[in-house]
Amino acid sequence: MIRRRTVLAAAPALLAAPALAQPAFTRALRIVVPFAPGGSSDILARLMAPKLTEALGQTVVVENRAGANGHIGAEAVARAQKDGHTLLITDVSSLAIAPSLLKTMSYDPLKDLAPVTMVAFAPYIFGAHPSVAATDVPSFVAHAKANPGKLNLAHSGIGAANHLTGIVLAKHFGFVWEYVPYRGGAAAIQAVVQNDCQALLNGATATQPFVVSGQLRGIAVSGEERLAALPETRSFGELGLPKLLVESGTWQGILATGGTPAPVVAALHRAITGVLADPAIAERIIQIGGAVRTMEPPAFGTWLAASTRDWGAVVRENNVTIES
């Protein structure tokens, strides 16, 4: 009875505050994945889309628009209508890196995209083809130093966060490997599985199944903790590596078009975080090597600005360039 009286008493106040009503979504929503199918962003988008369809009352479709290390898809969202019906899910480190990497950009990630929420964090798996004579970081470093320039690191594009992490890792340990770009993490994984390249740093969400199956060998994982599915694979934190390497990984976030009204962004945030709070969704993300990490839109914006500063320093110090 107490609960019933509370609800009835609150009803007039709710009716008197139409500004708090859920904004209406009037047509299908698109989640743009700016990479090829099979990568971390794609996996998460397809995991969430059915539940978001239920939460928002409109069909939510996933659209892959790969190219230019994720910037073709990001630009499409930046130029979309400012109504919240077009969303971007991406490794947001790529957005942080872009202003320092590209000579010119047709959009500004900090102005033309509106942070909605962080979705998940997955550490990088530092993996190798099973033919490589190494089982952990010390043996890999020894092997790389004994074979300078003979190892190739597959990554998801010049200037991608996993490319820059590879540069920092090699410089830290003092070895040399060649960098081979692919169109997305899924293609990089296949390159190492096929032994076209010998190593990779890639998000655990997409990479872990290949290590568990034995198609790749786990050398280490970024972050402070080991992955539950790979209990014998040590973390960068355990190894005492620099903070930049420890915190490297796939930070997946969702953004709308810049200028989308704040109530619409807030409604999207509520719907997405509600989906991520579903124990089945959260458990599935854990199973594939990640962990749910949500942020309020302002906090996400602050995170993106700080990451833009930090990754920009890495780009400049290592003279990483790409044609825009």
Secondary structure, DSSP 4 states (H G I P E B T S, - for coil): -HHHHHHHHHHHHHHT-GGGSPPP--S-EEEEE-S-TTSHHHHHHHHHHHHHHHHHSS-EEEEE---GGGHHHHHHHHTS-TTSSEEEEEEHHHHHHHHHHBS--SS-HHHHEEEEEEEEEEEEEEEE-TTSS-SSHHHHHHHHHHSTT--EEEESSTT-HHHHHHHHHHHHHT---EEEE-SSHHHHHHHHHTTSSSEEEEEHHHHHHHHHTTSSEEEEESSSS--TT-TTSPBTTTTT--HHHHT-EEEEEEEEETT--HHHHHHHHHHHHHHHTSHHHHHHHHHTT-EE----HHHHHHHHHHHHHHHHHHHHHTT--B--
